[in-house]
Amino acid sequence: MEKIDISKSIKSIDFGKQYGVRVQRIFQTNGIFTVRDLCSQSKQELRHTRYLSKKSISMIEKILGKYALRLGMTNNELDEYAGIDFQRTETHSNISTQQDTEADMWEKRRYEIAKEFFVHQHLSAYNAVTEADSLIKYLKNMPNTN
């Protein structure tokens, strides 16, 4: 099976003449810009994507399969596919775990904020994520007043 650079634009994948332009537009509207972004989406998440049919999702899965990729891959699976080695030494393990936990917390907050913008303020997925990123950036840099 052929490998692909998952950090490349989703436009690097050929979805065929019948689906290509439409699928690319749907991805762009929903904040899916790289192959990694697509692979991290679950099949369930894509089913809730407007204008993306079951047939289109099946076609996407088939094309990803050509590259030994699939929908719903975890970050660790994607890192392994990309050849990124995250083996930690014993001395850095606790620091890395603490940083990972904090990063996970911020990512979870980012997701929840984007979801609120998307659902309650009816922003597009891309705009909701952009706004959430701005807010998280501000919150991270806010001085601690304790």
N, C-alpha and C positions, 0 to 999 in steps of 0.2 A: 504494500500500500504506500501511496505517496504521502509525504508529510508536507505541511504548510506552516508558514510562520503565523502563529495565532495573534501576533501583535499587529499584523497587517490589516488594512481596511477591509471591511466586509465586501467591498467592491472587487476584491481580488478573486472572489469565488464566482464562477460562472453558473448562474441558475437557469441558463437557457433562454432562448428568445421568447418563449411563451410567458415566463414568469419574471425574468431578470429585472426589468425596470420597475415593475410593480412591487416586487419583494424588496428591492433596494430602497424604494421610497418609503415603504412601511417600516423597514428597519430604521431608517434615518429619523422618521417621525417619532419612533419609540425609543430613541437613544441607544440603538444597537449600532455601533460604529466599527468595531473590530471583530475578527473571527472569535476572539476570546469572549467578547460580550455576548455573541450569539450562543456559543457553547455553554456559557454559564446560565442561560435561560432554560428553564425547565419546559417540558412539553406543555404542562398545565398553564404556565405563564404565557406561552405563545398562543394557546387556545383562546385566551382572553384578549389577545391583540386584535384590534379592530381591522377588518378587511383581510384577515389571514385565515384561510379555510383549512380544514383537516387535510385536504388534498395537498395544499401548499406545504403544510407542516411535514407531511410524509415525504414530499419531494426534498425538503430541506434536510430531513434526517438521512435520506438516501445519499445526498451529495456529501454531507458531513462524514458519512460512513466511508466514502472513498478515501478520506484522509485519516481514517482511524479515529475520528472524532464523533461525538454524539451530543445531544441536548442534555442539559442538567449536570454537566461535569463540575466537580468541585474545584476550588482554586488549587488544591494540592495536585489533583489529576492534571489540570491544565499546566501547572508548573513542571510536572514530571514530563509531560508531552513536549513542552518547550525546552526541556533539558536544563531547567534551573534547579540547582542542587541547594537545598536548605538544611543540610545536616549541621546541627549545632554542636559545639563542644560543651563539655560539662560546665565549665566556668561561666559561659555566656547563656546557659539555659534559662536560669531564673530571670535574668534581665530581659531576654527575648520574650519569654512567656508573659512577663508583666507588660511589655510594650505591645505584644500581640493582643492581650486582653484589652488594653486601652484602645488600640486601633479597631478592634472588633466592636467595642462600645460606640466609638464615633461612627463607624460604618452602620451600625444598627440605628443610631439616631438619624443619620443621613437618610436611610431608607424610610424611616417613619415620617420624617419631615417631608420628603418628596411625595410620599403616599398621601399625606394630608393636603399638600398643594394640588396634587393631581385630582383627588376625589372632591375636596371641598371648594377649591378655587377654580376647578375645571381648566387647569393649565395642561398643556401637552406634556407627555412624559419627559421629553427633553428639557422643556422649560422648568418643569417641577424639579428635576434633578439639578439643573443649573442653579435655581434659587436655593435649593437645599444645600448645595456645595458652598454658596456664598454665605449662608447663615452659619454653617458649621465652621467655615474658615474664621468668621468673626468670633464665634463662641470659643474656638480654640485659642485665639489671641487675646481674649478678654482677660484683664488682670483679675487675679483671685482677691476677693475682698474679705476673706475670712480673717 
